[in-house]
């Protein structure tokens, strides 16, 4: 997915100097031999589910004998990912005594309701190390944090805890910008996107493989936990781990997501945020549903709560016929819809124009940003940051965000002083993940069902109970959830 940009005019010019551990060159040619486009389509990839006895010791050797490669194998969940296989070879593997099922891998792409907004800032000094996230330089723009009462929690000293970990399954994280530096545990982070790993080696050999080439993951991560230099997160002490399952183009595959969930569960994540999704026809794919359910059940057994975005198709998930909505249809998850003002004068709890909904599908709602469309074109309104078309959810722009045109790499945010606004259920979901992190700090680790119940029971009911399909149990309320 190519992410176009909207330049916006701001009231006042601000500059935020980023903490950059590694050099980021602003423009350079794509090295010879590197991919000129990022493709997530990998023919010959399959996901294999083992029977209860697990995979035999010679499984990899037998796969190799058929011309394939075992990329990953997870004994605990009984899942393996294979590549370089012909369809006939995959059928033969399906006949192995220890194999329950073999399914082709599936691909998907992020679907943003509007292109992200970008703006450069100039002439601002640091905020002097404010003791409260509410003192972040641009907290005044964060209608989203005030809506859910996060500032009330901060005032009561509820800032999260470093021993609580949230995994961000996304496009990676710009881990050393001013709002995120020191919060991302790189030793527990990982990439499951080989095409991005190739780009990372070619373009940024000194940086961690979870560097964000798209920007989406950085925006999502900041809503969960932030140093609150420019923008506050729901928490400011929660530890993040980056689990890259989407590439620079915004695309990914099911095997990468499943491996990412397993990685997070095995590396101490209390919560996983999945601002990604998609869907596939249930007919003929019942076995793929079983694969997904097995992985998420394993994650729950390891004490990890998974929070997922509902999606941006304006679809009733209770009436989507033969479509499996990934991952809201999976047991144990918290499925999040989006609210936000379409115009500056609107109710902040307005369901967004794009959000998926459904009385039984949606768990809770959270701020995702909104816009008013007339003939499919957004209408401008006067916001705190100036005349603009949407109630953006803000963050720093990833310094390694890529524009690749005719083999030349552009780095529009390399200076570290660029901010970005996005909207979507992708932005709503991490607000809930942040609340979950605060509750883990209060209630303890390894209690995903209890944390989910606390989120649901404390939500502010905004609709007619049992009738309104947009809010689930209601819009999250951080202060209420913490008993404030």
Secondary structure, DSSP 4 states (H G I P E B T S, - for coil): ----EEE---SS--B-----SS---SEEEPPTTS-SS-----TT-EEEEE-TT---TTHHHHHHHTT-EEEEEETTTTEEEEES--HHHHHHHHTSTTEEEEEE--EEE---SSPEEEEE--B-------SSGGGSTTGGG-HHHHHTTHHHHHHTT----TT-EEEEEES---TTSTTTTTTB-GGG-EE--HHHHHHHHHH-TTS-TT--SSSHHHHHHHHHB---SSS--SBSS-EEEEEE-B-TTSEEEHHHHHHHHHHHHHTT-SEEEE---EEEESTT-HHHHHHHHHHHHHHHHTT-EEEEE--SS--BGGG-TTEEEETTTSTT-EEEEEE--SSTTS-TTPBPSS--B-TTT--EEEE-----EETTEEPPEEETTEEESS-PEEEEPPTT--EEETTEEE-TTTTS-EEEEE-SHHHHHHHHHHHHHHHHHHH-SS-HHHHHHHHHHHSB--S-TTT-SSSTT-B--HHHHTT-
